[in-house]
Amino acid sequence: MPIVAQSTETTDWVSRFADEVIEESERRAPGAKTSGAAAPVVVVASGLSPSGPIHLGNLREVMTPHLVADEIRRRGYQVRHLISWDDYDRYRKVPAGVPGVDETWAEHIGKPLTSVPAPKGSPYANWAEHFKAAMVESLAELGVEFDGISQTEQYTSGVYREQILHAMRHRGDIDAILAQYRTKKAPAKKQQKPVDEAELEAAEGSGAAAEDDGSSGSAGYFPYKPYCGNCEKDLTTVTSYDDDSTELTYSCTSCGFSETVRLNEFNRGKLVWKVDWPMRWAYEGVIFEPSGVDHSSPGSSFQVGGQIVGIFGGEQPIGPMYAFVGISGMAKMSSSKGGVPTPADALKIMEPQLLRWLYARRRPNQSFKVAFDQEIQRLYDEWDRLEAKVADGSALPADVAAHSRAVRTASGELPRTPRPLPYRTLASVADITAGNEDQALRILSDLDPANPLASLDEARPRYDKAEAWINTHVPADQRTIVRDEPDTELLKSLDERGRESLRLLLDGLAGNWSLDGLTHLVYGVPKVQAGFSADATPKELPAEIKTAQRSFFALLYQLLVSRDTGPRLPTLLLAVGQDRVRHLLGA
């Protein structure tokens, strides 16, 4: 059953939009409460074009209304979150880096996405279905409930026939609105700094925002574009139309084909984007739908649509603009896999709660980055600190709200890791053990000997995500390889102070064999050597102790993994094991 009473009761951005949407819904259906009629279903919407991999920037198109819809559900209202799959859009270009796709796909440019073949080896019927499938799977993992609408099905089955005929009858009114915004484009601003090509791709919208707004040749303006009956492409021009008979004649500039059809029975075409979008607002009764920067600038689709929607008897939805979602570690990724990462890529290395939190904690107009590099460890540390604060009641209200939206929906809690050990520790263990699960379980059990893991499953799926990050995003030359034999040359070269530091460490191993114990030990050795207590706090110590600690750590890393740095030393020592540590340190 839905968790109706679990409204977050805060002033975070999601709650504020939920307030606005509920108020707008009630304004559009006045008297529903007092008359006893059923409250109208609140409709929020997203639009996704499966023209290629649907990336993490596109995910904001879904997560923004999802979070608002979920808050409204928590308050006991019925909500419908529509995702319009714009699979009847034209195929604009061949995206780079897609496996199973080569330059021959260029011959399909101009066809509907559902008429383009799927990449070679795909089990799906066409291009659109191939890219929709990965997104649907990711949304399920993220706990996003939605009603999907295929625009191919809507148009080709005649669902919008009356709306199309209405738009053609009122083409003069539509043209007059569009004419107010048909101005020359301002010269492009000079780029101040080079931008990674994949980042530019991530910043792009579906491409629909740049589409023409209908043909306006010698025969006049027409807001409808047929797909050619011969080559299936949209490189067509309407040359005549009769309102009474609905006879429409078009010609194709690609193959030269032309024909005359009756629009009241013809289903192979669509309204141009700037008319199609507001038509759908009216048809579906959409109250909330965000849009990216490409649709939100002056004279763009959202602004123009706000006037055109009235022609269809509807109203413009509440529509916040959402900002760019960047990628930390993009350069490495784009060079290796081509293109920008998708939600499925992110969910391989992070739990859905963390990804939901990244979208929930920032207002739609604030940009943020999803981490695929070392920054993911810091993000997980921040998340774990938030979890602790929520648990002890010390978190701020807005942070509590963002956490609540990350871990649960109105339908219940998302599945979570039973023992959420630190991500950086799990990554280090996965790195050192190179896939050996028995070794990993031994090390993780030693982290807290009083409460050892009974099974690696207790640390899953977080452990699997950390292992995937190590295997796919950490370069081979940065992976940790423990030495097989001692570095005898280095051991012989040590002065008395260096040898003493190793003796102090080895003497304390057995009595401190836990994560906390080894942390205390490795930081304590330089303190003891300098004449201080191992328990002395940084405030009680001279600055030189930090220098001595860094030198000691570098020595241990060299002796254990032949590098100056590596995983946190306590984790590394646990991973190597007492006997092997003693062997490598010359005991």
Secondary structure, 3 states (H helix, E strand, C coil): CCCCCCCCCCCCHHHHHHHHHHHHHHHHCCCHHHHCCCCCCEEEEEEECCCCCCCHHHHHHHHHHHHHHHHHHHCCCCEEEEEEECCCCECCCCCCCCCCCCHHHHHHCCCEHHHCCCCCCCCCCCHHHHHHHHHHHHHHHCCCCCEEEEHHHHHHCCCCHHHHHHHHHCHHHHHHHHHCCCCCCCCCCCCCCCCCHHHHHHHCCCCHHHCCCCEEECCEEECEEECCCCCCCCCEEEEEECCCCCEEEEEECCCCCEEEEECCCCCCEEECHHHHHHHHHHHHCCCECCEEHHHHCCCCHHHHHHHHHHHHCCCCCECCEECCEEEECHHHHHHHHCCCCCHHHHHHHCCHHHHHHHHHCCCCCCCEEEECCCHHHHHHHHHHHHHHHHHHCCCCHHHHHHHHHHHEECCEECCCCCCCCCHHHHHHHHHHHCCCHHHHHHHHHHHCCCCCCCCHHHHCCHHHHHHHHHHHHCCHHHCCCCCCCCCHHHHHHCCHHHHHHHHHHHHHHHHHCCHHHHHHHHHHHHHHHCCCCCCCCHHHCCCHHHHHHHHHHHHHHHHHHCCCCCCCHHHHHHHHCHHHHHHHCCC
